[in-house]
Amino acid sequence: MRGRGEYLIELHQVGAFVKVSAIDPVTGTEVSITGPATAGEAILSRNAINKLQYVLRKNAAKAEARRRGIEV
């Protein structure tokens, strides 16, 4: 899996909450989370990256299953 510095992170505060978007620049996959503004940028960013990595793994598994096709 790619290192931490290879994702794009955007934070947007809306009242007491922050919307954090994480984007994989290679695939263009984007996820977002929301959390309390008091949680801190580092924690919110890490949570968004964890979700992005989960989605990337899930998408890779689906792509692998399609490549394998039907096994008889």
BELHU-V315810 format. One record per residue. OMEGA is omega as a letter, one per 20 degrees, with the letter a starting at -180 (none if undefined). Layout:
omega
OMEGA
OMEGA
This chain:
omega
a
r
a
a
a
r
r
a
r
r
a
a
r
a
a
a
r
r
a
r
r
a
r
a
a
a
a
r
a
r
r
r
r
r
r
r
a
a
a
a
a
a
a
r
r
r
r
r
r
r
r
r
r
a
r
r
a
r
r
r
r
r
r
r
r
r
a
a
a
r
a
none
